[in-house]
Amino acid sequence: MPRRRKRRSSGYAFQRERKDGTLVWYVGYRVNGKKVRHVTECTEPPRENGKPPKEVEDVLRECMNELDDGSWTHPTTSLTLQDLLDLVGAAWRALGRKSRLKTPTGRDVSTVKHLREAFGHVTDVRTITATRLARYMTDRLDAGAQPSTVRNELNLFQRAMRLAHRQGELARVPAFPTIKPTTVRDGYFAPEDVAAVLAELPDHLRAVVTFAYLTGWRLGEILSLTWARVDVVGQMIRLEGHRTKAGKPRVFPYRKFPALQALIAQQRDYTSACERRHGRIIAHVFHREGEPVRPFNKTWRRAVDRAAHEERNGMRLVVRPNLVGRLIHDFRRTCARNMRRRGLSESDIMDLCGWETRAMFQRYCIVDEDALAESVARFAEGVPASLADPRRTRGAVGA
């Protein structure tokens, strides 16, 4: 008579007190007759029926499934969030792209910052379940984060986990919640609005903003631009692929662009004067007495706020409503619309400003209102004006 196979235990969960006094949940089960226990980082109280929280049950269920299909790894080989971010950075470097996990000053970008706050203390990301990811999404939205921002954070985390799964470090990638952005990029700068903002900015930032308005480049690409990539004689600006977001090299010829010619010449004269004063070579095109310009979000918001409002009779009134809440990134959309009005094709605009796909280009909702108005005018020529006669009754119109 064949020997009956012993039924596998489904494991168990229990709480244990940490040094700081908090109770944390552990899961335990047997592997090859040996007890295995590891922490889940969950500190929620038991449910009303006395059972552990659903997140703990999900962790235990995942471990049991991994034991069944042979993909289980011992929890002593921990995998942290930093390990996952290192995998993403290495993957970008292998593709010849610069890492976008850090700011030019070496700080974490906002995407990484929020992930660290939520998951940086987790000793093993294998314990992160779909329930916990859904709670992270809900908490971020309740805190006022935009849906597109939360989606970018989850996409980065999911990409990191998929890389770990591909390299055999992670048995399974949990189901990530889907979120659809509800906001569409809109808003443009009128020439008079640009002049008003420039008047409120410090001298060393006016050239940066003017360059953004003329070229539509991203702020990070502008601040990192060096003279080694500017051909002053041939009047050409070149960016290598690893210095662009899309990973593609970019060329911006300005030999027939008088406004940009004057800006580059002005910056070259200013840089030469600073080099003589300080006795050293200055690499960056945009700088402040030789020091690189850092991101200036607070200065920008204050300048836009001053340009949009005006004091009259002791009251602060909005005189330029189009400037309220305007971002420096909106110069990309403004430049693309101006280029389209001058007859440039979409492919040329994408090459000059650095859009990789047409779908991303369309997300910026770049619409030429003047061209639409002309199209409506041509359509209106074939519609009789008598249709708008207010003396016509509803019955007469339908007759």
C-alpha positions as CSV (number, residue, x, y, z in Angstrom):
1,M,0.0,0.0,0.0
2,P,1.5,3.4,-1.1
3,R,2.5,5.7,1.7
4,R,0.1,8.6,2.2
5,R,1.6,12.0,1.7
6,K,1.5,14.2,4.7
7,R,-0.6,17.4,4.2
8,R,1.5,20.5,4.1
9,S,0.9,23.0,6.9
10,S,-0.5,26.4,5.8
11,G,1.8,28.3,8.2
12,Y,0.9,30.7,10.9
13,A,1.3,34.3,12.0
14,F,2.1,35.9,15.3
15,Q,3.0,39.3,16.8
16,R,6.3,40.2,18.5
17,E,7.2,43.4,20.3
18,R,10.1,45.5,19.0
19,K,12.6,47.5,21.1
20,D,10.6,50.6,20.5
21,G,7.4,49.0,21.9
22,T,5.6,48.5,18.6
23,L,4.0,45.1,17.8
24,V,5.0,43.7,14.4
25,W,3.6,40.7,12.6
26,Y,5.8,37.6,11.8
27,V,4.9,34.7,9.6
28,G,6.1,31.2,10.2
29,Y,6.1,27.9,8.3
30,R,8.2,24.7,7.8
31,V,10.6,24.0,5.0
32,N,12.1,20.5,4.9
33,G,11.1,20.0,8.5
34,K,12.8,23.2,9.7
35,K,10.9,26.2,11.1
36,V,11.2,29.5,9.1
37,R,10.1,32.8,10.5
38,H,10.5,36.3,9.1
39,V,9.0,39.7,9.7
40,T,6.4,41.3,7.5
41,E,6.8,44.9,8.8
42,C,3.0,45.1,9.3
43,T,2.1,46.8,12.6
44,E,-1.7,46.8,12.3
45,P,-3.8,45.2,15.0
46,P,-5.7,41.9,14.5
47,R,-9.1,42.0,12.9
48,E,-12.3,41.8,14.8
49,N,-12.4,38.0,14.4
50,G,-9.0,37.7,15.9
51,K,-7.3,36.8,12.6
52,P,-4.1,38.6,11.4
53,P,-4.5,41.6,9.0
54,K,-5.1,40.7,5.3
55,E,-1.7,42.0,4.4
56,V,-0.1,39.4,6.7
57,E,-2.3,36.7,5.2
58,D,-1.2,37.7,1.7
59,V,2.5,37.4,2.7
60,L,1.9,34.0,4.1
61,R,-0.1,32.9,1.0
62,E,2.7,34.1,-1.3
63,C,5.3,32.1,0.7
64,M,3.1,28.9,0.4
65,N,2.7,29.4,-3.3
66,E,6.4,29.8,-3.8
67,L,7.0,26.6,-1.8
68,D,4.6,24.8,-4.1
69,D,6.2,25.9,-7.4
70,G,9.8,25.7,-6.2
71,S,10.6,29.4,-6.4
72,W,10.9,30.0,-2.7
73,T,14.1,31.7,-1.4
74,H,15.2,31.9,2.1
75,P,14.2,35.2,3.8
76,T,17.8,35.6,5.2
77,T,18.8,36.8,1.7
78,S,17.1,40.1,2.2
79,L,16.2,42.4,-0.7
80,T,15.8,46.1,0.2
81,L,14.4,49.1,-1.7
82,Q,17.9,50.4,-2.3
83,D,18.9,47.1,-3.9
84,L,16.0,47.5,-6.3
85,L,16.9,51.1,-7.1
86,D,20.5,50.0,-7.8
87,L,19.2,47.5,-10.3
88,V,17.2,50.3,-12.1
89,G,20.3,52.6,-12.1
90,A,22.5,49.8,-13.6
91,A,19.9,49.1,-16.3
92,W,19.8,52.7,-17.3
93,R,23.6,52.9,-17.4
94,A,23.7,49.7,-19.6
95,L,21.3,51.5,-22.1
96,G,23.6,54.5,-22.2
97,R,21.2,56.7,-20.3
98,K,21.8,58.9,-17.3
99,S,20.2,57.9,-14.0
100,R,17.1,59.9,-13.2
101,L,17.0,58.9,-9.5
102,K,19.1,61.8,-8.3
103,T,18.8,65.6,-8.8
104,P,21.9,67.6,-10.0
105,T,22.7,68.2,-6.4
106,G,22.8,64.5,-5.6
107,R,19.5,64.4,-3.7
108,D,16.7,61.8,-4.4
109,V,14.1,63.0,-6.8
110,S,10.6,63.3,-5.5
111,T,9.6,59.9,-6.9
112,V,12.3,58.1,-4.9
113,K,11.8,60.3,-1.9
114,H,8.2,59.1,-1.4
115,L,9.0,55.5,-2.1
116,R,11.7,55.7,0.6
117,E,9.3,57.2,3.1
118,A,6.8,54.3,2.6
119,F,9.1,51.3,1.9
120,G,12.6,52.3,2.9
121,H,12.3,50.7,6.3
122,V,11.2,47.3,4.8
123,T,14.0,44.8,5.4
124,D,12.7,42.5,2.6
125,V,10.6,43.8,-0.3
126,R,9.3,40.2,-0.8
127,T,6.9,41.0,2.0
128,I,5.3,43.8,0.0
129,T,1.9,42.7,-1.2
130,A,-0.7,44.1,-3.6
131,T,-2.8,45.2,-0.6
132,R,0.0,47.3,0.7
133,L,0.7,48.8,-2.7
134,A,-3.0,49.7,-3.1
135,R,-2.9,51.4,0.4
136,Y,0.2,53.4,-0.7
137,M,-1.7,54.6,-3.8
138,T,-4.7,55.6,-1.6
139,D,-2.6,57.4,1.0
140,R,-0.7,59.4,-1.7
141,L,-3.9,60.5,-3.4
142,D,-5.5,61.4,0.0
143,A,-2.3,63.5,0.7
144,G,-3.0,65.6,-2.4
145,A,-0.6,64.0,-4.9
146,Q,-1.6,64.1,-8.6
147,P,-2.7,60.8,-10.1
148,S,0.1,61.1,-12.7
149,T,2.7,61.6,-10.0
150,V,1.5,58.5,-8.1
151,R,1.5,56.5,-11.3
152,N,5.1,57.4,-12.0
153,E,6.1,56.3,-8.5
154,L,4.4,53.0,-8.9
155,N,5.8,52.5,-12.4
156,L,9.4,53.0,-11.0
157,F,8.8,50.5,-8.2
158,Q,7.2,48.0,-10.6
159,R,10.1,48.3,-13.1
160,A,12.6,47.7,-10.2
161,M,10.7,44.6,-9.1
162,R,10.5,43.2,-12.6
163,L,14.3,43.6,-13.0
164,A,14.8,41.7,-9.7
165,H,12.4,39.0,-10.9
166,R,14.3,38.7,-14.2
167,Q,17.6,38.2,-12.3
168,G,16.1,35.6,-10.0
169,E,16.2,37.8,-6.9
170,L,12.4,38.0,-6.6
171,A,10.1,35.0,-7.0
172,R,7.0,37.0,-7.9
173,V,6.1,40.6,-8.7
174,P,2.9,41.6,-6.8
175,A,0.0,43.0,-8.7
176,F,0.4,46.8,-8.9
177,P,-2.8,49.0,-8.8
178,T,-3.6,50.8,-12.0
179,I,-4.2,54.5,-12.0
180,K,-5.3,56.7,-14.8
181,P,-4.1,60.3,-14.9
182,T,-7.1,62.7,-14.8
183,T,-5.1,65.8,-15.6
184,V,-4.0,66.9,-19.1
185,R,-1.1,69.3,-19.6
186,D,-2.3,72.7,-20.7
187,G,-1.5,76.4,-20.6
188,Y,0.9,78.6,-22.6
189,F,3.0,81.7,-22.1
190,A,2.1,84.8,-24.1
191,P,5.1,87.1,-25.1
192,E,3.9,89.8,-22.7
193,D,3.6,87.2,-19.8
194,V,7.2,86.0,-20.5
195,A,8.4,89.6,-20.3
196,A,6.5,90.2,-17.0
197,V,8.1,87.1,-15.4
198,L,11.6,88.0,-16.7
199,A,11.3,91.4,-15.0
200,E,10.8,89.6,-11.6
201,L,13.6,87.2,-11.9
202,P,17.3,87.7,-10.8
203,D,19.7,88.5,-13.6
204,H,21.4,85.0,-13.7
205,L,18.0,83.3,-14.2
206,R,16.7,85.4,-17.0
207,A,19.0,83.8,-19.6
208,V,17.9,80.3,-18.4
209,V,14.2,81.2,-18.8
210,T,14.8,82.9,-22.1
211,F,16.6,79.8,-23.4
212,A,13.7,77.6,-22.3
213,Y,11.2,79.8,-24.1
214,L,13.2,79.8,-27.3
215,T,14.1,76.1,-27.4
216,G,11.5,74.2,-25.4
217,W,14.2,72.2,-23.7
218,R,13.8,70.6,-20.2
219,L,15.2,72.6,-17.3
220,G,17.6,69.8,-16.4
221,E,19.0,69.8,-19.9
222,I,19.5,73.6,-19.8
223,L,21.2,73.7,-16.4
224,S,23.6,70.9,-17.3
225,L,24.5,72.4,-20.7
226,T,28.3,73.1,-21.1
227,W,30.3,75.0,-23.6
228,A,31.8,71.8,-24.9
229,R,28.4,71.0,-26.5
230,V,28.0,74.5,-28.1
231,D,29.7,75.0,-31.4
232,V,29.9,78.8,-31.4
233,V,31.5,78.9,-34.9
234,G,29.1,76.5,-36.5
235,Q,26.3,77.8,-34.3
236,M,25.1,74.4,-33.3
237,I,24.1,72.9,-29.9
238,R,24.5,69.2,-29.5
239,L,23.4,66.8,-26.7
240,E,24.6,63.2,-26.4
241,G,22.1,60.5,-26.0
242,H,23.0,59.8,-22.4
243,R,22.3,63.4,-21.4
244,T,18.7,63.4,-22.7
245,K,15.6,61.9,-21.1
246,A,14.7,59.9,-24.3
247,G,18.2,58.6,-24.6
248,K,18.5,60.0,-28.2
249,P,21.1,62.6,-29.3
250,R,19.7,66.0,-30.1
251,V,20.9,68.8,-32.4
252,F,19.6,72.4,-32.3
253,P,21.1,74.6,-35.1
254,Y,20.7,78.3,-34.4
255,R,22.6,79.9,-37.3
256,K,19.4,81.4,-38.6
257,F,17.8,82.1,-35.2
258,P,18.8,85.7,-34.3
259,A,17.2,85.7,-30.8
260,L,19.1,82.6,-29.8
261,Q,22.3,83.8,-31.5
262,A,22.1,87.0,-29.3
263,L,21.5,84.9,-26.2
264,I,24.4,82.6,-26.7
265,A,26.7,85.5,-27.6
266,Q,25.6,87.3,-24.4
267,Q,26.3,84.2,-22.3
268,R,29.7,83.8,-24.0
269,D,30.7,87.4,-23.2
270,Y,29.5,87.0,-19.6
271,T,31.4,83.7,-19.1
272,S,34.6,85.2,-20.5
273,A,34.3,88.1,-18.1
274,C,33.8,85.8,-15.2
275,E,36.8,83.6,-16.3
276,R,39.0,86.7,-16.3
277,R,37.8,87.8,-12.8
278,H,38.1,84.4,-11.2
279,G,41.1,83.1,-13.2
280,R,39.6,79.7,-14.1
281,I,37.7,78.0,-16.9
282,I,33.9,77.9,-16.5
283,A,32.3,74.9,-18.1
284,H,28.6,75.7,-17.8
285,V,26.8,77.9,-20.2
286,F,24.4,79.2,-17.6
287,H,26.0,80.0,-14.2
288,R,26.2,82.6,-11.5
289,E,29.7,84.0,-11.3
290,G,31.1,80.7,-12.3
291,E,28.9,78.5,-10.0
292,P,26.3,76.2,-11.7
293,V,22.7,77.3,-11.4
294,R,20.6,74.9,-9.3
295,P,16.9,74.2,-9.7
296,F,15.0,77.3,-8.6
297,N,11.4,76.2,-8.0
298,K,10.8,78.6,-5.1
299,T,12.3,81.6,-6.8
300,W,10.2,80.8,-9.9
301,R,7.0,80.5,-8.0
302,R,7.5,83.8,-6.3
303,A,8.4,85.6,-9.5
304,V,5.3,84.2,-11.3
305,D,3.1,85.2,-8.3
306,R,4.5,88.8,-8.4
307,A,4.0,89.0,-12.2
308,A,0.5,87.7,-12.0
309,H,-0.7,90.2,-9.3
310,E,-0.7,93.9,-8.8
311,E,-1.4,96.1,-5.8
312,R,-4.2,98.6,-6.4
313,N,-5.8,100.8,-3.7
314,G,-4.5,98.4,-1.0
315,M,-5.9,95.4,-2.7
316,R,-4.0,92.6,-4.5
317,L,-5.6,91.9,-7.8
318,V,-4.9,89.3,-10.5
319,V,-3.9,91.2,-13.6
320,R,-2.4,88.3,-15.6
321,P,-4.7,85.2,-14.9
322,N,-2.8,83.1,-17.4
323,L,0.3,83.2,-15.2
324,V,-1.4,81.9,-12.0
325,G,0.2,78.5,-11.2
326,R,2.2,78.5,-14.4
327,L,5.3,76.1,-14.4
328,I,8.6,76.6,-16.2
329,H,8.0,73.2,-17.8
330,D,5.1,74.9,-19.7
331,F,7.7,76.6,-21.9
332,R,8.0,73.2,-23.7
333,R,4.3,73.4,-24.8
334,T,4.6,77.1,-25.6
335,C,7.6,76.6,-27.8
336,A,6.0,73.6,-29.6
337,R,2.9,75.7,-30.4
338,N,5.0,78.6,-31.6
339,M,7.0,76.2,-33.9
340,R,3.8,74.7,-35.2
341,R,2.4,78.2,-36.0
342,R,5.5,78.9,-38.0
343,G,4.9,75.8,-40.1
344,L,7.3,73.3,-38.6
345,S,6.2,69.6,-38.9
346,E,5.6,67.5,-35.8
347,S,8.7,65.4,-36.5
348,D,10.9,68.5,-36.6
349,I,9.4,69.8,-33.4
350,M,9.9,66.4,-31.7
351,D,13.5,66.3,-32.9
352,L,14.3,69.8,-31.8
353,C,12.6,69.8,-28.4
354,G,13.3,66.1,-27.5
355,W,10.0,64.2,-27.6
356,E,10.6,60.5,-28.2
357,T,7.1,59.4,-29.3
358,R,4.1,61.0,-30.9
359,A,1.9,59.8,-28.1
360,M,3.9,61.7,-25.5
361,F,3.9,64.8,-27.8
362,Q,0.1,64.7,-28.0
363,R,-0.1,64.5,-24.2
364,Y,1.0,68.1,-24.1
365,C,-2.3,69.1,-25.8
366,I,-0.5,71.4,-28.2
367,V,-3.3,73.1,-30.1
368,D,-2.9,76.1,-32.4
369,E,-6.0,78.2,-31.7
370,D,-5.4,80.5,-34.7
371,A,-5.2,77.6,-37.1
372,L,-8.5,76.2,-35.6
373,A,-10.2,79.6,-36.0
374,E,-9.2,79.7,-39.6
375,S,-10.6,76.2,-40.2
376,V,-13.8,77.2,-38.5
377,A,-14.0,80.3,-40.7
378,R,-13.6,78.2,-43.8
379,F,-16.3,75.8,-42.6
380,A,-18.6,78.8,-41.7
381,E,-18.5,80.1,-45.3
382,G,-20.8,77.2,-46.4
383,V,-23.4,77.6,-43.6
384,P,-26.2,80.2,-44.2
385,A,-26.4,82.9,-41.6
386,S,-30.2,82.7,-41.6
387,L,-30.0,79.6,-39.4
388,A,-29.2,81.8,-36.5
389,D,-32.3,84.1,-37.0
390,P,-33.8,84.4,-33.5
391,R,-37.3,85.0,-35.1
392,R,-37.4,81.4,-36.3
393,T,-39.4,79.1,-34.0
394,R,-38.3,75.7,-33.0
395,G,-41.1,74.2,-35.1
396,A,-39.9,76.1,-38.2
397,V,-36.4,75.0,-37.7
398,G,-37.4,71.4,-37.5
399,A,-39.8,71.7,-40.4
